[in-house]
Amino acid sequence: MVPTRAHRGVRGPFAVATSEDGNETAHAESAFGGAVSTRQEDLATVVSIWESIRTDACPWTRRET
């Protein structure tokens, strides 16, 4: 587990779901409820945050760019 304050932009739990047809939807929770988005900008943000958390939690999985 990584504290949310450790990663910029994280305000609570989030998830990305991929449907059978390949479309992705992001869901983010906050103290005031949840939000759902299919906007590419939002999905890119969530994926970027996830990669940052994953890299800190499992540094051996770091992807070279």
Backbone bond lengths (Angstrom), bond angles and torsions (degrees), N, CA, C in turn:
res aa  C-N    CA-C-N  psi(-1)  N-CA   C-N-CA  omega(-1)  CA-C   N-CA-C  phi
1 M - - - 1.449 - - 1.520 108.74 -
2 V 1.322 114.97 141.42 1.451 121.77 179.43 1.520 108.19 -121.96
3 P 1.343 118.45 128.33 1.471 119.30 178.84 1.527 110.99 -59.66
4 T 1.323 117.60 140.16 1.464 120.38 -178.58 1.511 111.46 -62.40
5 R 1.325 118.49 -28.61 1.462 120.05 -179.89 1.523 111.62 -68.85
6 A 1.326 117.34 -14.51 1.459 121.47 -178.29 1.523 112.64 -77.99
7 H 1.324 117.07 -15.25 1.461 120.82 -176.59 1.519 110.67 -129.80
8 R 1.304 114.88 119.91 1.453 121.23 -179.33 1.526 110.80 -59.29
9 G 1.313 116.32 133.52 1.450 121.31 176.89 1.508 114.80 94.58
10 V 1.329 117.92 -12.58 1.461 120.73 -179.79 1.515 108.71 -88.19
11 R 1.317 116.28 120.48 1.458 121.60 179.62 1.520 111.92 -115.59
12 G 1.321 117.21 -2.03 1.448 121.90 -178.93 1.515 110.18 163.91
13 P 1.329 116.81 -170.71 1.464 121.04 -178.82 1.530 112.14 -63.52
14 F 1.323 115.14 148.55 1.462 120.09 175.47 1.518 108.83 -148.17
15 A 1.325 115.73 162.27 1.461 121.90 179.01 1.516 109.41 -150.84
16 V 1.315 116.03 154.72 1.459 122.35 172.39 1.517 106.84 -122.88
17 A 1.318 116.12 126.80 1.464 121.85 177.99 1.521 109.09 -111.13
18 T 1.313 116.06 139.19 1.456 121.33 177.05 1.526 108.15 -115.33
19 S 1.324 116.26 123.80 1.462 120.64 -179.63 1.532 110.07 -79.41
20 E 1.305 116.34 170.34 1.459 121.42 -179.80 1.518 112.71 -58.08
21 D 1.339 116.89 -30.68 1.466 119.77 -179.61 1.530 112.54 -86.60
22 G 1.342 117.19 4.76 1.454 121.27 175.33 1.516 115.50 92.93
23 N 1.321 118.09 -5.68 1.460 120.26 178.53 1.519 109.94 -72.57
24 E 1.339 115.80 141.86 1.457 120.75 -179.24 1.518 111.16 -111.20
25 T 1.325 114.83 147.18 1.462 122.61 177.34 1.518 107.57 -134.96
26 A 1.329 115.60 133.71 1.462 120.65 176.77 1.516 109.19 -102.51
27 H 1.329 115.47 142.54 1.459 121.78 174.89 1.519 107.17 -128.38
28 A 1.338 116.85 127.28 1.463 121.93 178.46 1.517 109.03 -127.06
29 E 1.319 115.49 135.79 1.460 121.01 179.39 1.521 110.08 -104.69
30 S 1.312 114.75 153.70 1.461 121.35 173.96 1.526 107.56 -144.28
31 A 1.300 116.68 -178.94 1.464 121.05 178.51 1.524 111.60 -65.87
32 F 1.327 116.91 -16.83 1.459 121.70 -175.79 1.517 113.88 -106.76
33 G 1.321 117.65 7.84 1.454 120.93 179.86 1.520 110.92 128.10
34 G 1.309 116.00 -166.60 1.454 120.80 -178.46 1.511 111.66 -117.48
35 A 1.321 115.01 161.61 1.463 121.70 177.38 1.522 108.23 -133.54
36 V 1.319 115.64 142.90 1.457 122.40 178.83 1.518 108.04 -121.27
37 S 1.338 116.14 138.73 1.456 119.68 -179.66 1.514 110.67 -145.81
38 T 1.317 115.67 146.47 1.464 122.71 171.86 1.530 110.29 -117.45
39 R 1.335 116.89 6.65 1.468 120.70 179.66 1.522 109.90 -66.68
40 Q 1.313 116.90 134.44 1.464 121.49 -179.26 1.526 111.77 -59.37
41 E 1.333 116.98 -35.95 1.465 120.87 179.42 1.539 110.80 -62.99
42 D 1.324 116.16 -43.05 1.463 120.82 179.45 1.528 111.10 -67.26
43 L 1.317 116.35 -42.51 1.465 120.36 178.38 1.525 110.70 -62.46
44 A 1.329 117.33 -41.35 1.460 120.74 178.50 1.524 110.78 -63.22
45 T 1.321 117.60 -38.75 1.462 121.45 178.15 1.516 110.96 -63.80
46 V 1.331 116.88 -47.09 1.465 121.31 -179.12 1.531 110.48 -63.05
47 V 1.306 117.52 -42.69 1.469 120.80 179.27 1.530 110.12 -64.33
48 S 1.317 117.32 -40.47 1.465 121.14 178.21 1.527 111.26 -62.35
49 I 1.323 116.42 -44.04 1.462 120.52 177.79 1.525 109.74 -62.58
50 W 1.331 116.77 -44.97 1.460 120.38 -179.94 1.531 110.94 -59.72
51 E 1.322 117.72 -44.54 1.461 121.07 -179.71 1.524 110.70 -61.67
52 S 1.324 117.64 -37.69 1.460 121.92 177.83 1.528 110.68 -64.10
53 I 1.327 116.71 -45.59 1.466 121.12 179.15 1.523 110.69 -65.42
54 R 1.319 116.56 -45.09 1.470 121.24 -178.65 1.523 110.67 -61.43
55 T 1.325 116.98 -41.28 1.457 121.21 -179.75 1.522 111.41 -64.67
56 D 1.345 116.83 -40.38 1.463 119.47 177.65 1.521 111.62 -68.54
57 A 1.324 117.09 -39.18 1.454 121.37 -177.56 1.523 112.47 -75.07
58 C 1.319 116.13 -35.04 1.467 121.88 -176.15 1.540 108.69 -135.08
59 P 1.325 118.42 75.23 1.462 120.11 -173.16 1.532 113.69 -59.54
60 W 1.323 118.27 -23.85 1.460 120.86 179.34 1.531 112.44 -70.11
61 T 1.351 117.65 -10.65 1.465 120.61 179.03 1.524 111.93 -96.54
62 R 1.330 116.89 5.07 1.473 121.17 -178.47 1.518 110.29 -54.62
63 R 1.314 114.93 133.13 1.472 120.46 178.22 1.519 108.60 -93.27
64 E 1.298 115.42 131.80 1.465 120.72 177.91 1.522 108.89 -80.59
65 T 1.327 116.55 135.68 1.468 120.37 178.87 1.493 111.01 -112.22
